[in-house]
Amino acid sequence: MIKKAAIFGFLLIALMLSCGWANAECIVIVNKSVTETSLAGRDIKLVFLGKKIKWSDGRKIHKAGLVNGAVHEEFLKKFVRKNPYSYSSFWKLMIVTGGGIPPKSFKTGKEVVKYVAGREGAIGYISPKTPHNGVNVLHVE
């Protein structure tokens, strides 16, 4: 009986993954002060690795992200090309060597939206399902 339950659970998870139920999506949001309406995926990577620190108008970029979860993992995979462990390790090394300031981390997308909306020059990522009034969605090229 236990084997049947385990097999059923495995099949249910496989079905959920194949139907996209467990897939995360993410959107990139910016403060309304940001003049850019789009960025190349490469530039988003540079921003979140601390290598691009200013917008085209010279304003400082303030990064925000999620602590963990499916949206965080999807963002890192899609744009930064790192898994959560290697991304965290990268920022620990950058902090120790004085190489940059990591993104502010938040537990929920709602907190990311609040930070981005209230901080001039801010950029972050959230689920498209998270209400995001007060910020602009950045088109990714």
VEXMI-883715 format. One record per atom (N, C-alpha, C): residue in one letter; atom name; x negated, y, z. Coordinates in steps of 0.02 Angstrom, whole numbers. Layout:
N
+----+----+--------+--------+--------+
! aa ! at !   east !  north !     up !
+----+----+--------+--------+--------+
!  a ! CA !      X !      Y !      Z !
...
+----+----+--------+--------+--------+
end
This chain:
141
+----+----+--------+--------+--------+
! aa ! at !   east !  north !     up !
+----+----+--------+--------+--------+
!  m !  N !    -41 !    -60 !      0 !
!  m ! CA !      0 !      0 !      0 !
!  m !  C !    -43 !     63 !      0 !
!  i !  N !    -98 !     63 !     38 !
!  i ! CA !   -142 !    121 !     41 !
!  i !  C !   -175 !    133 !    -27 !
!  k !  N !   -193 !     79 !    -62 !
!  k ! CA !   -223 !     87 !   -128 !
!  k !  C !   -175 !    120 !   -176 !
!  k !  N !   -111 !    101 !   -173 !
!  k ! CA !    -61 !    131 !   -218 !
!  k !  C !    -54 !    206 !   -203 !
!  a !  N !    -53 !    223 !   -139 !
!  a ! CA !    -47 !    294 !   -121 !
!  a !  C !   -108 !    334 !   -145 !
!  a !  N !   -167 !    304 !   -138 !
!  a ! CA !   -228 !    338 !   -160 !
!  a !  C !   -228 !    347 !   -236 !
!  i !  N !   -208 !    295 !   -271 !
!  i ! CA !   -204 !    299 !   -344 !
!  i !  C !   -152 !    352 !   -365 !
!  f !  N !    -95 !    352 !   -333 !
!  f ! CA !    -43 !    401 !   -348 !
!  f !  C !    -69 !    472 !   -337 !
!  g !  N !   -103 !    483 !   -280 !
!  g ! CA !   -131 !    549 !   -265 !
!  g !  C !   -182 !    570 !   -317 !
!  f !  N !   -225 !    524 !   -337 !
!  f ! CA !   -274 !    539 !   -389 !
!  f !  C !   -241 !    557 !   -455 !
!  l !  N !   -191 !    519 !   -474 !
!  l ! CA !   -155 !    533 !   -537 !
!  l !  C !   -119 !    600 !   -534 !
!  l !  N !    -91 !    616 !   -476 !
!  l ! CA !    -56 !    680 !   -469 !
!  l !  C !   -105 !    738 !   -476 !
!  i !  N !   -163 !    733 !   -446 !
!  i ! CA !   -213 !    786 !   -452 !
!  i !  C !   -237 !    791 !   -525 !
!  a !  N !   -249 !    734 !   -557 !
!  a ! CA !   -270 !    735 !   -627 !
!  a !  C !   -217 !    768 !   -671 !
!  l !  N !   -154 !    754 !   -658 !
!  l ! CA !    -99 !    784 !   -696 !
!  l !  C !    -97 !    860 !   -685 !
!  m !  N !   -105 !    881 !   -622 !
!  m ! CA !   -105 !    953 !   -607 !
!  m !  C !   -161 !    988 !   -644 !
!  l !  N !   -221 !    958 !   -644 !
!  l ! CA !   -277 !    990 !   -678 !
!  l !  C !   -266 !    993 !   -753 !
!  s !  N !   -240 !    940 !   -782 !
!  s ! CA !   -230 !    939 !   -854 !
!  s !  C !   -174 !    986 !   -876 !
!  c !  N !   -127 !   1000 !   -832 !
!  c ! CA !    -72 !   1046 !   -849 !
!  c !  C !    -90 !   1118 !   -833 !
!  g !  N !   -147 !   1129 !   -802 !
!  g ! CA !   -168 !   1197 !   -787 !
!  g !  C !   -141 !   1224 !   -721 !
!  w !  N !   -108 !   1184 !   -682 !
!  w ! CA !    -81 !   1207 !   -618 !
!  w !  C !   -135 !   1230 !   -570 !
!  a !  N !   -193 !   1198 !   -574 !
!  a ! CA !   -246 !   1215 !   -527 !
!  a !  C !   -297 !   1264 !   -558 !
!  n !  N !   -287 !   1282 !   -621 !
!  n ! CA !   -334 !   1328 !   -653 !
!  n !  C !   -325 !   1399 !   -627 !
!  a !  N !   -380 !   1432 !   -616 !
!  a ! CA !   -378 !   1501 !   -593 !
!  a !  C !   -393 !   1546 !   -652 !
!  e !  N !   -365 !   1604 !   -650 !
!  e ! CA !   -381 !   1655 !   -699 !
!  e !  C !   -403 !   1716 !   -659 !
!  c !  N !   -437 !   1761 !   -692 !
!  c ! CA !   -457 !   1822 !   -659 !
!  c !  C !   -454 !   1881 !   -707 !
!  i !  N !   -444 !   1940 !   -678 !
!  i ! CA !   -448 !   2001 !   -716 !
!  i !  C !   -496 !   2047 !   -680 !
!  v !  N !   -526 !   2092 !   -718 !
!  v ! CA !   -573 !   2140 !   -690 !
!  v !  C !   -536 !   2206 !   -684 !
!  i !  N !   -540 !   2236 !   -624 !
!  i ! CA !   -506 !   2299 !   -611 !
!  i !  C !   -557 !   2353 !   -593 !
!  v !  N !   -539 !   2415 !   -607 !
!  v ! CA !   -582 !   2471 !   -590 !
!  v !  C !   -541 !   2528 !   -561 !
!  n !  N !   -575 !   2570 !   -523 !
!  n ! CA !   -544 !   2630 !   -496 !
!  n !  C !   -524 !   2676 !   -553 !
!  k !  N !   -472 !   2714 !   -544 !
!  k ! CA !   -446 !   2759 !   -596 !
!  k !  C !   -497 !   2812 !   -617 !
!  s !  N !   -548 !   2824 !   -576 !
!  s ! CA !   -600 !   2873 !   -593 !
!  s !  C !   -648 !   2846 !   -647 !
!  v !  N !   -649 !   2782 !   -658 !
!  v ! CA !   -695 !   2752 !   -706 !
!  v !  C !   -670 !   2767 !   -777 !
!  t !  N !   -713 !   2796 !   -818 !
!  t ! CA !   -693 !   2816 !   -885 !
!  t !  C !   -695 !   2758 !   -935 !
!  e !  N !   -734 !   2706 !   -921 !
!  e ! CA !   -736 !   2649 !   -965 !
!  e !  C !   -669 !   2613 !   -964 !
!  t !  N !   -647 !   2593 !  -1023 !
!  t ! CA !   -585 !   2553 !  -1028 !
!  t !  C !   -601 !   2481 !  -1045 !
!  s !  N !   -664 !   2469 !  -1066 !
!  s ! CA !   -685 !   2401 !  -1082 !
!  s !  C !   -760 !   2394 !  -1068 !
!  l !  N !   -780 !   2333 !  -1058 !
!  l ! CA !   -851 !   2317 !  -1049 !
!  l !  C !   -864 !   2249 !  -1081 !
!  a !  N !   -923 !   2240 !  -1105 !
!  a ! CA !   -944 !   2174 !  -1130 !
!  a !  C !   -953 !   2128 !  -1070 !
!  g !  N !   -940 !   2064 !  -1081 !
!  g ! CA !   -950 !   2015 !  -1028 !
!  g !  C !  -1021 !   2018 !  -1000 !
!  r !  N !  -1069 !   2031 !  -1042 !
!  r ! CA !  -1139 !   2036 !  -1021 !
!  r !  C !  -1148 !   2092 !   -971 !
!  d !  N !  -1113 !   2149 !   -982 !
!  d ! CA !  -1118 !   2206 !   -936 !
!  d !  C !  -1087 !   2190 !   -869 !
!  i !  N !  -1033 !   2152 !   -869 !
!  i ! CA !  -1001 !   2132 !   -806 !
!  i !  C !  -1050 !   2089 !   -766 !
!  k !  N !  -1084 !   2045 !   -801 !
!  k ! CA !  -1135 !   2003 !   -768 !
!  k !  C !  -1189 !   2048 !   -736 !
!  l !  N !  -1213 !   2097 !   -774 !
!  l ! CA !  -1265 !   2141 !   -749 !
!  l !  C !  -1241 !   2181 !   -688 !
!  v !  N !  -1178 !   2203 !   -690 !
!  v ! CA !  -1150 !   2239 !   -633 !
!  v !  C !  -1151 !   2196 !   -571 !
!  f !  N !  -1125 !   2135 !   -577 !
!  f ! CA !  -1118 !   2091 !   -518 !
!  f !  C !  -1183 !   2058 !   -497 !
!  l !  N !  -1236 !   2067 !   -536 !
!  l ! CA !  -1302 !   2045 !   -515 !
!  l !  C !  -1344 !   2105 !   -492 !
!  g !  N !  -1312 !   2164 !   -489 !
!  g ! CA !  -1346 !   2223 !   -464 !
!  g !  C !  -1396 !   2254 !   -512 !
!  k !  N !  -1394 !   2235 !   -575 !
!  k ! CA !  -1442 !   2261 !   -624 !
!  k !  C !  -1414 !   2321 !   -663 !
!  k !  N !  -1350 !   2330 !   -662 !
!  k ! CA !  -1318 !   2389 !   -690 !
!  k !  C !  -1284 !   2423 !   -631 !
!  i !  N !  -1309 !   2482 !   -613 !
!  i ! CA !  -1285 !   2514 !   -551 !
!  i !  C !  -1248 !   2580 !   -562 !
!  k !  N !  -1246 !   2603 !   -625 !
!  k ! CA !  -1211 !   2666 !   -640 !
!  k !  C !  -1167 !   2658 !   -701 !
!  w !  N !  -1111 !   2694 !   -699 !
!  w ! CA !  -1066 !   2697 !   -756 !
!  w !  C !  -1098 !   2743 !   -809 !
!  s !  N !  -1070 !   2745 !   -868 !
!  s ! CA !  -1097 !   2786 !   -922 !
!  s !  C !  -1098 !   2861 !   -904 !
!  d !  N !  -1054 !   2883 !   -859 !
!  d ! CA !  -1054 !   2953 !   -840 !
!  d !  C !  -1101 !   2968 !   -781 !
!  g !  N !  -1140 !   2918 !   -760 !
!  g ! CA !  -1189 !   2928 !   -708 !
!  g !  C !  -1165 !   2913 !   -637 !
!  r !  N !  -1100 !   2899 !   -629 !
!  r ! CA !  -1074 !   2883 !   -562 !
!  r !  C !  -1098 !   2814 !   -540 !
!  k !  N !  -1106 !   2807 !   -475 !
!  k ! CA !  -1127 !   2744 !   -445 !
!  k !  C !  -1071 !   2692 !   -451 !
!  i !  N !  -1090 !   2630 !   -466 !
!  i ! CA !  -1043 !   2574 !   -468 !
!  i !  C !  -1040 !   2543 !   -399 !
!  h !  N !   -979 !   2533 !   -374 !
!  h ! CA !   -967 !   2499 !   -310 !
!  h !  C !   -932 !   2433 !   -325 !
!  k !  N !   -966 !   2377 !   -312 !
!  k ! CA !   -939 !   2311 !   -328 !
!  k !  C !   -898 !   2281 !   -272 !
!  a !  N !   -845 !   2246 !   -290 !
!  a ! CA !   -804 !   2211 !   -240 !
!  a !  C !   -784 !   2144 !   -269 !
!  g !  N !   -781 !   2094 !   -225 !
!  g ! CA !   -762 !   2028 !   -247 !
!  g !  C !   -729 !   1989 !   -191 !
!  l !  N !   -715 !   1928 !   -206 !
!  l ! CA !   -684 !   1883 !   -158 !
!  l !  C !   -737 !   1841 !   -123 !
!  v !  N !   -724 !   1822 !    -62 !
!  v ! CA !   -771 !   1781 !    -23 !
!  v !  C !   -777 !   1711 !    -53 !
!  n !  N !   -720 !   1682 !    -71 !
!  n ! CA !   -719 !   1615 !    -99 !
!  n !  C !   -653 !   1602 !   -133 !
!  g !  N !   -642 !   1541 !   -155 !
!  g ! CA !   -579 !   1522 !   -186 !
!  g !  C !   -585 !   1512 !   -261 !
!  a !  N !   -531 !   1490 !   -291 !
!  a ! CA !   -529 !   1473 !   -362 !
!  a !  C !   -542 !   1534 !   -407 !
!  v !  N !   -514 !   1591 !   -389 !
!  v ! CA !   -524 !   1651 !   -430 !
!  v !  C !   -598 !   1672 !   -428 !
!  h !  N !   -627 !   1670 !   -369 !
!  h ! CA !   -699 !   1686 !   -360 !
!  h !  C !   -741 !   1639 !   -403 !
!  e !  N !   -728 !   1575 !   -399 !
!  e ! CA !   -766 !   1525 !   -437 !
!  e !  C !   -758 !   1536 !   -512 !
!  e !  N !   -696 !   1550 !   -534 !
!  e ! CA !   -683 !   1562 !   -605 !
!  e !  C !   -721 !   1624 !   -630 !
!  f !  N !   -720 !   1678 !   -590 !
!  f ! CA !   -755 !   1739 !   -609 !
!  f !  C !   -830 !   1725 !   -616 !
!  l !  N !   -859 !   1693 !   -567 !
!  l ! CA !   -931 !   1679 !   -569 !
!  l !  C !   -948 !   1635 !   -629 !
!  k !  N !   -908 !   1585 !   -641 !
!  k ! CA !   -921 !   1540 !   -697 !
!  k !  C !   -915 !   1577 !   -764 !
!  k !  N !   -862 !   1615 !   -772 !
!  k ! CA !   -847 !   1648 !   -835 !
!  k !  C !   -894 !   1707 !   -850 !
!  f !  N !   -909 !   1748 !   -801 !
!  f ! CA !   -947 !   1809 !   -814 !
!  f !  C !  -1019 !   1807 !   -789 !
!  v !  N !  -1031 !   1782 !   -729 !
!  v ! CA !  -1097 !   1784 !   -700 !
!  v !  C !  -1138 !   1722 !   -717 !
!  r !  N !  -1104 !   1670 !   -736 !
!  r ! CA !  -1136 !   1607 !   -755 !
!  r !  C !  -1174 !   1575 !   -697 !
!  k !  N !  -1144 !   1580 !   -638 !
!  k ! CA !  -1172 !   1549 !   -578 !
!  k !  C !  -1117 !   1515 !   -539 !
!  n !  N !  -1135 !   1466 !   -500 !
!  n ! CA !  -1087 !   1436 !   -453 !
!  n !  C !  -1090 !   1476 !   -388 !
!  p !  N !  -1042 !   1468 !   -344 !
!  p ! CA !  -1041 !   1508 !   -283 !
!  p !  C !  -1105 !   1501 !   -241 !
!  y !  N !  -1133 !   1441 !   -238 !
!  y ! CA !  -1193 !   1431 !   -198 !
!  y !  C !  -1252 !   1469 !   -227 !
!  s !  N !  -1263 !   1464 !   -292 !
!  s ! CA !  -1321 !   1499 !   -322 !
!  s !  C !  -1311 !   1575 !   -321 !
!  y !  N !  -1248 !   1598 !   -326 !
!  y ! CA !  -1235 !   1670 !   -323 !
!  y !  C !  -1250 !   1696 !   -253 !
!  s !  N !  -1228 !   1659 !   -202 !
!  s ! CA !  -1242 !   1678 !   -133 !
!  s !  C !  -1317 !   1678 !   -120 !
!  s !  N !  -1352 !   1627 !   -144 !
!  s ! CA !  -1425 !   1623 !   -135 !
!  s !  C !  -1460 !   1681 !   -170 !
!  f !  N !  -1436 !   1698 !   -230 !
!  f ! CA !  -1465 !   1754 !   -267 !
!  f !  C !  -1461 !   1818 !   -225 !
!  w !  N !  -1401 !   1832 !   -196 !
!  w ! CA !  -1393 !   1893 !   -158 !
!  w !  C !  -1432 !   1892 !    -92 !
!  k !  N !  -1439 !   1834 !    -61 !
!  k ! CA !  -1480 !   1830 !      0 !
!  k !  C !  -1551 !   1849 !    -16 !
!  l !  N !  -1577 !   1824 !    -71 !
!  l ! CA !  -1645 !   1841 !    -91 !
!  l !  C !  -1651 !   1915 !   -108 !
!  m !  N !  -1602 !   1943 !   -142 !
!  m ! CA !  -1603 !   2014 !   -160 !
!  m !  C !  -1603 !   2058 !    -97 !
!  i !  N !  -1565 !   2038 !    -47 !
!  i ! CA !  -1562 !   2076 !     16 !
!  i !  C !  -1630 !   2074 !     51 !
!  v !  N !  -1659 !   2015 !     56 !
!  v ! CA !  -1723 !   2007 !     90 !
!  v !  C !  -1779 !   2046 !     56 !
!  t !  N !  -1777 !   2047 !    -10 !
!  t ! CA !  -1831 !   2081 !    -48 !
!  t !  C !  -1815 !   2154 !    -61 !
!  g !  N !  -1757 !   2178 !    -40 !
!  g ! CA !  -1739 !   2247 !    -52 !
!  g !  C !  -1719 !   2260 !   -124 !
!  g !  N !  -1696 !   2208 !   -158 !
!  g ! CA !  -1681 !   2213 !   -229 !
!  g !  C !  -1611 !   2236 !   -246 !
!  g !  N !  -1570 !   2249 !   -197 !
!  g ! CA !  -1503 !   2272 !   -213 !
!  g !  C !  -1453 !   2261 !   -158 !
!  i !  N !  -1393 !   2286 !   -169 !
!  i ! CA !  -1339 !   2280 !   -121 !
!  i !  C !  -1285 !   2235 !   -151 !
!  p !  N !  -1267 !   2182 !   -115 !
!  p ! CA !  -1217 !   2136 !   -142 !
!  p !  C !  -1147 !   2168 !   -144 !
!  p !  N !  -1102 !   2138 !   -182 !
!  p ! CA !  -1033 !   2164 !   -183 !
!  p !  C !  -1002 !   2159 !   -114 !
!  k !  N !   -957 !   2205 !    -99 !
!  k ! CA !   -917 !   2199 !    -38 !
!  k !  C !   -872 !   2138 !    -49 !
!  s !  N !   -866 !   2097 !      2 !
!  s ! CA !   -826 !   2036 !     -4 !
!  s !  C !   -762 !   2040 !     36 !
!  f !  N !   -708 !   2017 !      7 !
!  f ! CA !   -643 !   2019 !     39 !
!  f !  C !   -611 !   1950 !     35 !
!  k !  N !   -567 !   1937 !     84 !
!  k ! CA !   -533 !   1872 !     86 !
!  k !  C !   -476 !   1866 !     37 !
!  t !  N !   -444 !   1923 !     20 !
!  t ! CA !   -385 !   1920 !    -24 !
!  t !  C !   -392 !   1969 !    -82 !
!  g !  N !   -357 !   1954 !   -135 !
!  g ! CA !   -354 !   1999 !   -192 !
!  g !  C !   -323 !   2066 !   -173 !
!  k !  N !   -275 !   2064 !   -129 !
!  k ! CA !   -242 !   2125 !   -106 !
!  k !  C !   -293 !   2173 !    -75 !
!  e !  N !   -340 !   2145 !    -36 !
!  e ! CA !   -393 !   2186 !     -5 !
!  e !  C !   -440 !   2214 !    -58 !
!  v !  N !   -455 !   2174 !   -110 !
!  v ! CA !   -498 !   2198 !   -164 !
!  v !  C !   -465 !   2257 !   -199 !
!  v !  N !   -400 !   2251 !   -214 !
!  v ! CA !   -363 !   2305 !   -247 !
!  v !  C !   -365 !   2368 !   -205 !
!  k !  N !   -353 !   2361 !   -140 !
!  k ! CA !   -353 !   2419 !    -95 !
!  k !  C !   -422 !   2453 !    -96 !
!  y !  N !   -475 !   2414 !    -93 !
!  y ! CA !   -543 !   2443 !    -95 !
!  y !  C !   -556 !   2478 !   -161 !
!  v !  N !   -542 !   2444 !   -216 !
!  v ! CA !   -556 !   2472 !   -282 !
!  v !  C !   -514 !   2536 !   -294 !
!  a !  N !   -451 !   2535 !   -273 !
!  a ! CA !   -408 !   2594 !   -282 !
!  a !  C !   -433 !   2653 !   -241 !
!  g !  N !   -464 !   2640 !   -184 !
!  g ! CA !   -485 !   2694 !   -139 !
!  g !  C !   -557 !   2715 !   -145 !
!  r !  N !   -595 !   2684 !   -190 !
!  r ! CA !   -667 !   2699 !   -194 !
!  r !  C !   -685 !   2721 !   -265 !
!  e !  N !   -703 !   2783 !   -274 !
!  e ! CA !   -723 !   2808 !   -339 !
!  e !  C !   -780 !   2766 !   -367 !
!  g !  N !   -773 !   2746 !   -430 !
!  g ! CA !   -825 !   2706 !   -463 !
!  g !  C !   -823 !   2632 !   -448 !
!  a !  N !   -771 !   2609 !   -413 !
!  a ! CA !   -768 !   2538 !   -392 !
!  a !  C !   -745 !   2492 !   -448 !
!  i !  N !   -769 !   2431 !   -445 !
!  i ! CA !   -750 !   2377 !   -490 !
!  i !  C !   -741 !   2314 !   -449 !
!  g !  N !   -694 !   2272 !   -469 !
!  g ! CA !   -682 !   2209 !   -434 !
!  g !  C !   -646 !   2160 !   -480 !
!  y !  N !   -631 !   2103 !   -453 !
!  y ! CA !   -594 !   2052 !   -490 !
!  y !  C !   -541 !   2021 !   -445 !
!  i !  N !   -486 !   2002 !   -476 !
!  i ! CA !   -430 !   1973 !   -440 !
!  i !  C !   -393 !   1926 !   -486 !
!  s !  N !   -344 !   1891 !   -459 !
!  s ! CA !   -298 !   1852 !   -499 !
!  s !  C !   -251 !   1899 !   -535 !
!  p !  N !   -231 !   1884 !   -596 !
!  p ! CA !   -183 !   1928 !   -630 !
!  p !  C !   -115 !   1929 !   -594 !
!  k !  N !   -103 !   1881 !   -551 !
!  k ! CA !    -40 !   1878 !   -514 !
!  k !  C !    -40 !   1925 !   -454 !
!  t !  N !    -99 !   1949 !   -434 !
!  t ! CA !   -103 !   1996 !   -378 !
!  t !  C !    -77 !   2064 !   -400 !
!  p !  N !    -30 !   2094 !   -364 !
!  p ! CA !     -8 !   2162 !   -382 !
!  p !  C !    -68 !   2209 !   -383 !
!  h !  N !    -73 !   2248 !   -436 !
!  h ! CA !   -132 !   2291 !   -443 !
!  h !  C !   -113 !   2362 !   -465 !
!  n !  N !    -63 !   2390 !   -432 !
!  n ! CA !    -45 !   2459 !   -443 !
!  n !  C !   -101 !   2503 !   -415 !
!  g !  N !   -114 !   2558 !   -448 !
!  g ! CA !   -164 !   2605 !   -424 !
!  g !  C !   -234 !   2594 !   -450 !
!  v !  N !   -244 !   2543 !   -493 !
!  v ! CA !   -308 !   2530 !   -524 !
!  v !  C !   -297 !   2518 !   -598 !
!  n !  N !   -351 !   2520 !   -636 !
!  n ! CA !   -347 !   2504 !   -707 !
!  n !  C !   -376 !   2435 !   -719 !
!  v !  N !   -347 !   2400 !   -767 !
!  v ! CA !   -374 !   2335 !   -787 !
!  v !  C !   -424 !   2348 !   -842 !
!  l !  N !   -484 !   2322 !   -834 !
!  l ! CA !   -537 !   2331 !   -882 !
!  l !  C !   -532 !   2278 !   -936 !
!  h !  N !   -533 !   2298 !   -998 !
!  h ! CA !   -533 !   2251 !  -1053 !
!  h !  C !   -604 !   2222 !  -1060 !
!  v !  N !   -610 !   2157 !  -1064 !
!  v ! CA !   -675 !   2125 !  -1069 !
!  v !  C !   -685 !   2103 !  -1141 !
!  e !  N !   -740 !   2128 !  -1170 !
!  e ! CA !   -755 !   2112 !  -1241 !
!  e !  C !   -794 !   2047 !  -1246 !
+----+----+--------+--------+--------+
end
